[in-house]
């Protein structure tokens, strides 16, 4: 009779090959070899995660270069891009969280070997994106109110309004792409995601160069050109995903065309589980947006330095985002196959990889910060004060890196199971603490830039610890989002 590991390798839901046991049935020798080769071990996690890591890195490099081009074009444009970009993401992120949650449905259906249900699940996410787009566009006239409330300097405020309003037109590409990409991520076809996202990011970089500075026949658009380049790239990504989703083999295997109409029961189930995920993203980004607006009130130098530090942090942090996406997929697939033991192992494997990586980053942030900041200095000789402030802020990033990894890995694992009610409750409490705490620190206690960053660091320590404890409690092991297990949630 085949061993448990052999059965998992032959019948499990994953396409990644696993190392078979020797003929005598003995397990691989050595802790490292076991960690690497067993199901849900290092090799399987990395095979699934590395394309997602490359995908997220490519998109973040695009944002990094976008901000750097804007800094070369105008320091005020660079200062405006971060708060306006974060605000636009805050408006997108509620429907985005629901669209992204399609991955959990796809992965659990895939793990349960029910391919005919997958196309319908993806289409419900597409419908969320379609229905949310008019609501996003309706916020455009409110942009002047948002940024006037923030009290930023007039020269920065005008850039912020333009950047936000133009980015709103990218909502369909942004949201529908997230739902369509879940079709591939949830089934473990992460190389497709890597190729599509990477191509869109390269297109965006090229259009940034042309549209910001006015090259190759494009007008000199500055921050308007940067936003338009992003919108074109998002639309390109959406169309490519749609074409791949509707290929003949997918139409036959997963009913990707036949199941396009709105399925009210499945749509409501997606809202039931995806709503807390969307609220989580919305409230956390809203709290973070308030934090950035408060930094902008302190001064433009502080805002520019925070923008530098956060851009560097986001670029370096993207491998953990890719790992977290892989965790959601693996937990969903293994739970769909009723293997919660392997779901847990995949999570701990991902945490081992992420903590090693984040520890290295923290050392580099403290030891050689200019390795990450030098790109911003290339076109200006009057930014030394900004650079010195950003160097200090990178030390705060180093202090919270490991806990940020804990947060992302464990929240992805429990969301991959369907434990979204806990995520919702935690988010309401913690996001309120971030937003109101930051506001109180500045308005009532007179905290400066470093006081605000200290508060955010402590907040992330608490958040990572909360999700670690919830995962170790183990209630997620009995949860599912697909129909047969709804009564267990």
Secondary structure as a PSIPRED ss2 file (coil, helix, strand):
# PSIPRED VFORMAT (PSIPRED V4.0)

   1 X C   1.000  0.000  0.000
   2 X C   1.000  0.000  0.000
   3 X C   1.000  0.000  0.000
   4 X H   0.000  1.000  0.000
   5 X H   0.000  1.000  0.000
   6 X H   0.000  1.000  0.000
   7 X H   0.000  1.000  0.000
   8 X H   0.000  1.000  0.000
   9 X H   0.000  1.000  0.000
  10 X H   0.000  1.000  0.000
  11 X H   0.000  1.000  0.000
  12 X C   1.000  0.000  0.000
  13 X C   1.000  0.000  0.000
  14 X C   1.000  0.000  0.000
  15 X C   1.000  0.000  0.000
  16 X C   1.000  0.000  0.000
  17 X C   1.000  0.000  0.000
  18 X C   1.000  0.000  0.000
  19 X C   1.000  0.000  0.000
  20 X C   1.000  0.000  0.000
  21 X C   1.000  0.000  0.000
  22 X C   1.000  0.000  0.000
  23 X C   1.000  0.000  0.000
  24 X C   1.000  0.000  0.000
  25 X C   1.000  0.000  0.000
  26 X C   1.000  0.000  0.000
  27 X C   1.000  0.000  0.000
  28 X C   1.000  0.000  0.000
  29 X C   1.000  0.000  0.000
  30 X C   1.000  0.000  0.000
  31 X H   0.000  1.000  0.000
  32 X H   0.000  1.000  0.000
  33 X H   0.000  1.000  0.000
  34 X H   0.000  1.000  0.000
  35 X H   0.000  1.000  0.000
  36 X H   0.000  1.000  0.000
  37 X H   0.000  1.000  0.000
  38 X C   1.000  0.000  0.000
  39 X C   1.000  0.000  0.000
  40 X C   1.000  0.000  0.000
  41 X C   1.000  0.000  0.000
  42 X H   0.000  1.000  0.000
  43 X H   0.000  1.000  0.000
  44 X H   0.000  1.000  0.000
  45 X H   0.000  1.000  0.000
  46 X H   0.000  1.000  0.000
  47 X H   0.000  1.000  0.000
  48 X H   0.000  1.000  0.000
  49 X H   0.000  1.000  0.000
  50 X H   0.000  1.000  0.000
  51 X H   0.000  1.000  0.000
  52 X H   0.000  1.000  0.000
  53 X H   0.000  1.000  0.000
  54 X H   0.000  1.000  0.000
  55 X H   0.000  1.000  0.000
  56 X H   0.000  1.000  0.000
  57 X H   0.000  1.000  0.000
  58 X H   0.000  1.000  0.000
  59 X H   0.000  1.000  0.000
  60 X H   0.000  1.000  0.000
  61 X H   0.000  1.000  0.000
  62 X H   0.000  1.000  0.000
  63 X H   0.000  1.000  0.000
  64 X H   0.000  1.000  0.000
  65 X H   0.000  1.000  0.000
  66 X H   0.000  1.000  0.000
  67 X H   0.000  1.000  0.000
  68 X H   0.000  1.000  0.000
  69 X H   0.000  1.000  0.000
  70 X H   0.000  1.000  0.000
  71 X H   0.000  1.000  0.000
  72 X H   0.000  1.000  0.000
  73 X H   0.000  1.000  0.000
  74 X C   1.000  0.000  0.000
  75 X H   0.000  1.000  0.000
  76 X H   0.000  1.000  0.000
  77 X H   0.000  1.000  0.000
  78 X H   0.000  1.000  0.000
  79 X H   0.000  1.000  0.000
  80 X H   0.000  1.000  0.000
  81 X H   0.000  1.000  0.000
  82 X H   0.000  1.000  0.000
  83 X H   0.000  1.000  0.000
  84 X H   0.000  1.000  0.000
  85 X H   0.000  1.000  0.000
  86 X H   0.000  1.000  0.000
  87 X H   0.000  1.000  0.000
  88 X H   0.000  1.000  0.000
  89 X H   0.000  1.000  0.000
  90 X H   0.000  1.000  0.000
  91 X H   0.000  1.000  0.000
  92 X H   0.000  1.000  0.000
  93 X H   0.000  1.000  0.000
  94 X H   0.000  1.000  0.000
  95 X H   0.000  1.000  0.000
  96 X H   0.000  1.000  0.000
  97 X H   0.000  1.000  0.000
  98 X H   0.000  1.000  0.000
  99 X H   0.000  1.000  0.000
 100 X H   0.000  1.000  0.000
 101 X C   1.000  0.000  0.000
 102 X H   0.000  1.000  0.000
 103 X H   0.000  1.000  0.000
 104 X H   0.000  1.000  0.000
 105 X H   0.000  1.000  0.000
 106 X H   0.000  1.000  0.000
 107 X H   0.000  1.000  0.000
 108 X H   0.000  1.000  0.000
 109 X H   0.000  1.000  0.000
 110 X H   0.000  1.000  0.000
 111 X H   0.000  1.000  0.000
 112 X C   1.000  0.000  0.000
 113 X C   1.000  0.000  0.000
 114 X C   1.000  0.000  0.000
 115 X H   0.000  1.000  0.000
 116 X H   0.000  1.000  0.000
 117 X H   0.000  1.000  0.000
 118 X H   0.000  1.000  0.000
 119 X H   0.000  1.000  0.000
 120 X H   0.000  1.000  0.000
 121 X H   0.000  1.000  0.000
 122 X H   0.000  1.000  0.000
 123 X H   0.000  1.000  0.000
 124 X H   0.000  1.000  0.000
 125 X H   0.000  1.000  0.000
 126 X H   0.000  1.000  0.000
 127 X H   0.000  1.000  0.000
 128 X H   0.000  1.000  0.000
 129 X H   0.000  1.000  0.000
 130 X H   0.000  1.000  0.000
 131 X H   0.000  1.000  0.000
 132 X H   0.000  1.000  0.000
 133 X H   0.000  1.000  0.000
 134 X H   0.000  1.000  0.000
 135 X H   0.000  1.000  0.000
 136 X H   0.000  1.000  0.000
 137 X H   0.000  1.000  0.000
 138 X C   1.000  0.000  0.000
 139 X C   1.000  0.000  0.000
 140 X H   0.000  1.000  0.000
 141 X H   0.000  1.000  0.000
 142 X H   0.000  1.000  0.000
 143 X H   0.000  1.000  0.000
 144 X H   0.000  1.000  0.000
 145 X H   0.000  1.000  0.000
 146 X H   0.000  1.000  0.000
 147 X H   0.000  1.000  0.000
 148 X H   0.000  1.000  0.000
 149 X H   0.000  1.000  0.000
 150 X H   0.000  1.000  0.000
 151 X C   1.000  0.000  0.000
 152 X C   1.000  0.000  0.000
 153 X C   1.000  0.000  0.000
 154 X H   0.000  1.000  0.000
 155 X H   0.000  1.000  0.000
 156 X H   0.000  1.000  0.000
 157 X H   0.000  1.000  0.000
 158 X H   0.000  1.000  0.000
 159 X H   0.000  1.000  0.000
 160 X H   0.000  1.000  0.000
 161 X H   0.000  1.000  0.000
 162 X H   0.000  1.000  0.000
 163 X H   0.000  1.000  0.000
 164 X H   0.000  1.000  0.000
 165 X H   0.000  1.000  0.000
 166 X H   0.000  1.000  0.000
 167 X H   0.000  1.000  0.000
 168 X H   0.000  1.000  0.000
 169 X C   1.000  0.000  0.000
 170 X C   1.000  0.000  0.000
 171 X H   0.000  1.000  0.000
 172 X H   0.000  1.000  0.000
 173 X H   0.000  1.000  0.000
 174 X H   0.000  1.000  0.000
 175 X H   0.000  1.000  0.000
 176 X H   0.000  1.000  0.000
 177 X H   0.000  1.000  0.000
 178 X H   0.000  1.000  0.000
 179 X H   0.000  1.000  0.000
 180 X H   0.000  1.000  0.000
 181 X H   0.000  1.000  0.000
 182 X H   0.000  1.000  0.000
 183 X H   0.000  1.000  0.000
 184 X H   0.000  1.000  0.000
 185 X H   0.000  1.000  0.000
 186 X C   1.000  0.000  0.000
 187 X C   1.000  0.000  0.000
 188 X C   1.000  0.000  0.000
 189 X C   1.000  0.000  0.000
 190 X H   0.000  1.000  0.000
 191 X H   0.000  1.000  0.000
 192 X H   0.000  1.000  0.000
 193 X H   0.000  1.000  0.000
 194 X H   0.000  1.000  0.000
 195 X H   0.000  1.000  0.000
 196 X H   0.000  1.000  0.000
 197 X H   0.000  1.000  0.000
 198 X H   0.000  1.000  0.000
 199 X H   0.000  1.000  0.000
 200 X H   0.000  1.000  0.000
 201 X H   0.000  1.000  0.000
 202 X H   0.000  1.000  0.000
 203 X H   0.000  1.000  0.000
 204 X H   0.000  1.000  0.000
 205 X H   0.000  1.000  0.000
 206 X H   0.000  1.000  0.000
 207 X H   0.000  1.000  0.000
 208 X H   0.000  1.000  0.000
 209 X H   0.000  1.000  0.000
 210 X H   0.000  1.000  0.000
 211 X H   0.000  1.000  0.000
 212 X H   0.000  1.000  0.000
 213 X H   0.000  1.000  0.000
 214 X C   1.000  0.000  0.000
 215 X C   1.000  0.000  0.000
 216 X C   1.000  0.000  0.000
 217 X C   1.000  0.000  0.000
 218 X C   1.000  0.000  0.000
 219 X C   1.000  0.000  0.000
 220 X C   1.000  0.000  0.000
 221 X C   1.000  0.000  0.000
 222 X C   1.000  0.000  0.000
 223 X H   0.000  1.000  0.000
 224 X H   0.000  1.000  0.000
 225 X H   0.000  1.000  0.000
 226 X H   0.000  1.000  0.000
 227 X H   0.000  1.000  0.000
 228 X H   0.000  1.000  0.000
 229 X H   0.000  1.000  0.000
 230 X H   0.000  1.000  0.000
 231 X H   0.000  1.000  0.000
 232 X H   0.000  1.000  0.000
 233 X H   0.000  1.000  0.000
 234 X H   0.000  1.000  0.000
 235 X H   0.000  1.000  0.000
 236 X H   0.000  1.000  0.000
 237 X H   0.000  1.000  0.000
 238 X H   0.000  1.000  0.000
 239 X H   0.000  1.000  0.000
 240 X H   0.000  1.000  0.000
 241 X H   0.000  1.000  0.000
 242 X H   0.000  1.000  0.000
 243 X H   0.000  1.000  0.000
 244 X H   0.000  1.000  0.000
 245 X H   0.000  1.000  0.000
 246 X C   1.000  0.000  0.000
 247 X C   1.000  0.000  0.000
 248 X H   0.000  1.000  0.000
 249 X H   0.000  1.000  0.000
 250 X H   0.000  1.000  0.000
 251 X H   0.000  1.000  0.000
 252 X H   0.000  1.000  0.000
 253 X H   0.000  1.000  0.000
 254 X H   0.000  1.000  0.000
 255 X C   1.000  0.000  0.000
 256 X C   1.000  0.000  0.000
 257 X C   1.000  0.000  0.000
 258 X C   1.000  0.000  0.000
 259 X C   1.000  0.000  0.000
 260 X C   1.000  0.000  0.000
 261 X C   1.000  0.000  0.000
 262 X C   1.000  0.000  0.000
 263 X C   1.000  0.000  0.000
 264 X H   0.000  1.000  0.000
 265 X H   0.000  1.000  0.000
 266 X H   0.000  1.000  0.000
 267 X H   0.000  1.000  0.000
 268 X H   0.000  1.000  0.000
 269 X H   0.000  1.000  0.000
 270 X H   0.000  1.000  0.000
 271 X H   0.000  1.000  0.000
 272 X H   0.000  1.000  0.000
 273 X H   0.000  1.000  0.000
 274 X H   0.000  1.000  0.000
 275 X H   0.000  1.000  0.000
 276 X H   0.000  1.000  0.000
 277 X H   0.000  1.000  0.000
 278 X H   0.000  1.000  0.000
 279 X H   0.000  1.000  0.000
 280 X H   0.000  1.000  0.000
 281 X H   0.000  1.000  0.000
 282 X H   0.000  1.000  0.000
 283 X H   0.000  1.000  0.000
 284 X H   0.000  1.000  0.000
 285 X H   0.000  1.000  0.000
 286 X H   0.000  1.000  0.000
 287 X H   0.000  1.000  0.000
 288 X H   0.000  1.000  0.000
 289 X H   0.000  1.000  0.000
 290 X H   0.000  1.000  0.000
 291 X H   0.000  1.000  0.000
 292 X H   0.000  1.000  0.000
 293 X H   0.000  1.000  0.000
 294 X H   0.000  1.000  0.000
 295 X H   0.000  1.000  0.000
 296 X H   0.000  1.000  0.000
 297 X H   0.000  1.000  0.000
 298 X H   0.000  1.000  0.000
 299 X C   1.000  0.000  0.000
 300 X H   0.000  1.000  0.000
 301 X H   0.000  1.000  0.000
 302 X H   0.000  1.000  0.000
 303 X H   0.000  1.000  0.000
 304 X H   0.000  1.000  0.000
 305 X H   0.000  1.000  0.000
 306 X H   0.000  1.000  0.000
 307 X H   0.000  1.000  0.000
 308 X H   0.000  1.000  0.000
 309 X H   0.000  1.000  0.000
 310 X H   0.000  1.000  0.000
 311 X H   0.000  1.000  0.000
 312 X H   0.000  1.000  0.000
 313 X H   0.000  1.000  0.000
 314 X H   0.000  1.000  0.000
 315 X H   0.000  1.000  0.000
 316 X H   0.000  1.000  0.000
 317 X H   0.000  1.000  0.000
 318 X H   0.000  1.000  0.000
 319 X H   0.000  1.000  0.000
 320 X H   0.000  1.000  0.000
 321 X H   0.000  1.000  0.000
 322 X H   0.000  1.000  0.000
 323 X H   0.000  1.000  0.000
 324 X H   0.000  1.000  0.000
 325 X H   0.000  1.000  0.000
 326 X H   0.000  1.000  0.000
 327 X H   0.000  1.000  0.000
 328 X H   0.000  1.000  0.000
 329 X H   0.000  1.000  0.000
 330 X H   0.000  1.000  0.000
 331 X H   0.000  1.000  0.000
 332 X H   0.000  1.000  0.000
 333 X H   0.000  1.000  0.000
 334 X H   0.000  1.000  0.000
 335 X H   0.000  1.000  0.000
 336 X H   0.000  1.000  0.000
 337 X C   1.000  0.000  0.000
 338 X C   1.000  0.000  0.000
 339 X C   1.000  0.000  0.000
 340 X H   0.000  1.000  0.000
 341 X H   0.000  1.000  0.000
 342 X H   0.000  1.000  0.000
 343 X H   0.000  1.000  0.000
 344 X H   0.000  1.000  0.000
 345 X H   0.000  1.000  0.000
 346 X H   0.000  1.000  0.000
 347 X H   0.000  1.000  0.000
 348 X H   0.000  1.000  0.000
 349 X H   0.000  1.000  0.000
 350 X H   0.000  1.000  0.000
 351 X H   0.000  1.000  0.000
 352 X H   0.000  1.000  0.000
 353 X H   0.000  1.000  0.000
 354 X H   0.000  1.000  0.000
 355 X H   0.000  1.000  0.000
 356 X H   0.000  1.000  0.000
 357 X H   0.000  1.000  0.000
 358 X H   0.000  1.000  0.000
 359 X H   0.000  1.000  0.000
 360 X H   0.000  1.000  0.000
 361 X H   0.000  1.000  0.000
 362 X H   0.000  1.000  0.000
 363 X H   0.000  1.000  0.000
 364 X H   0.000  1.000  0.000
 365 X H   0.000  1.000  0.000
 366 X H   0.000  1.000  0.000
 367 X H   0.000  1.000  0.000
 368 X C   1.000  0.000  0.000
 369 X C   1.000  0.000  0.000
 370 X H   0.000  1.000  0.000
 371 X H   0.000  1.000  0.000
 372 X H   0.000  1.000  0.000
 373 X H   0.000  1.000  0.000
 374 X H   0.000  1.000  0.000
 375 X H   0.000  1.000  0.000
 376 X H   0.000  1.000  0.000
 377 X H   0.000  1.000  0.000
 378 X C   1.000  0.000  0.000
 379 X C   1.000  0.000  0.000
 380 X C   1.000  0.000  0.000
 381 X C   1.000  0.000  0.000
 382 X C   1.000  0.000  0.000
 383 X C   1.000  0.000  0.000
 384 X H   0.000  1.000  0.000
 385 X H   0.000  1.000  0.000
 386 X H   0.000  1.000  0.000
 387 X H   0.000  1.000  0.000
 388 X H   0.000  1.000  0.000
 389 X H   0.000  1.000  0.000
 390 X H   0.000  1.000  0.000
 391 X H   0.000  1.000  0.000
 392 X H   0.000  1.000  0.000
 393 X H   0.000  1.000  0.000
 394 X H   0.000  1.000  0.000
 395 X H   0.000  1.000  0.000
 396 X H   0.000  1.000  0.000
 397 X H   0.000  1.000  0.000
 398 X H   0.000  1.000  0.000
 399 X H   0.000  1.000  0.000
 400 X H   0.000  1.000  0.000
 401 X H   0.000  1.000  0.000
 402 X H   0.000  1.000  0.000
 403 X H   0.000  1.000  0.000
 404 X H   0.000  1.000  0.000
 405 X H   0.000  1.000  0.000
 406 X H   0.000  1.000  0.000
 407 X H   0.000  1.000  0.000
 408 X H   0.000  1.000  0.000
 409 X H   0.000  1.000  0.000
 410 X H   0.000  1.000  0.000
 411 X H   0.000  1.000  0.000
 412 X H   0.000  1.000  0.000
 413 X H   0.000  1.000  0.000
 414 X H   0.000  1.000  0.000
 415 X H   0.000  1.000  0.000
 416 X H   0.000  1.000  0.000
 417 X H   0.000  1.000  0.000
 418 X C   1.000  0.000  0.000
 419 X C   1.000  0.000  0.000
 420 X H   0.000  1.000  0.000
 421 X H   0.000  1.000  0.000
 422 X H   0.000  1.000  0.000
 423 X H   0.000  1.000  0.000
 424 X H   0.000  1.000  0.000
 425 X H   0.000  1.000  0.000
 426 X H   0.000  1.000  0.000
 427 X H   0.000  1.000  0.000
 428 X H   0.000  1.000  0.000
 429 X H   0.000  1.000  0.000
 430 X H   0.000  1.000  0.000
 431 X H   0.000  1.000  0.000
 432 X H   0.000  1.000  0.000
 433 X H   0.000  1.000  0.000
 434 X H   0.000  1.000  0.000
 435 X H   0.000  1.000  0.000
 436 X H   0.000  1.000  0.000
 437 X H   0.000  1.000  0.000
 438 X H   0.000  1.000  0.000
 439 X H   0.000  1.000  0.000
 440 X H   0.000  1.000  0.000
 441 X H   0.000  1.000  0.000
 442 X H   0.000  1.000  0.000
 443 X H   0.000  1.000  0.000
 444 X C   1.000  0.000  0.000
 445 X C   1.000  0.000  0.000
 446 X C   1.000  0.000  0.000
 447 X C   1.000  0.000  0.000
 448 X C   1.000  0.000  0.000
 449 X H   0.000  1.000  0.000
 450 X H   0.000  1.000  0.000
 451 X H   0.000  1.000  0.000
 452 X H   0.000  1.000  0.000
 453 X H   0.000  1.000  0.000
 454 X H   0.000  1.000  0.000
 455 X H   0.000  1.000  0.000
 456 X H   0.000  1.000  0.000
 457 X H   0.000  1.000  0.000
 458 X H   0.000  1.000  0.000
 459 X H   0.000  1.000  0.000
 460 X H   0.000  1.000  0.000
 461 X H   0.000  1.000  0.000
 462 X H   0.000  1.000  0.000
 463 X H   0.000  1.000  0.000
 464 X H   0.000  1.000  0.000
 465 X H   0.000  1.000  0.000
 466 X H   0.000  1.000  0.000
 467 X H   0.000  1.000  0.000
 468 X H   0.000  1.000  0.000
 469 X H   0.000  1.000  0.000
 470 X H   0.000  1.000  0.000
 471 X H   0.000  1.000  0.000
 472 X H   0.000  1.000  0.000
 473 X H   0.000  1.000  0.000
 474 X C   1.000  0.000  0.000
 475 X H   0.000  1.000  0.000
 476 X H   0.000  1.000  0.000
 477 X H   0.000  1.000  0.000
 478 X H   0.000  1.000  0.000
 479 X C   1.000  0.000  0.000
 480 X C   1.000  0.000  0.000
 481 X C   1.000  0.000  0.000
 482 X C   1.000  0.000  0.000
 483 X H   0.000  1.000  0.000
 484 X H   0.000  1.000  0.000
 485 X H   0.000  1.000  0.000
 486 X H   0.000  1.000  0.000
 487 X H   0.000  1.000  0.000
 488 X H   0.000  1.000  0.000
 489 X C   1.000  0.000  0.000
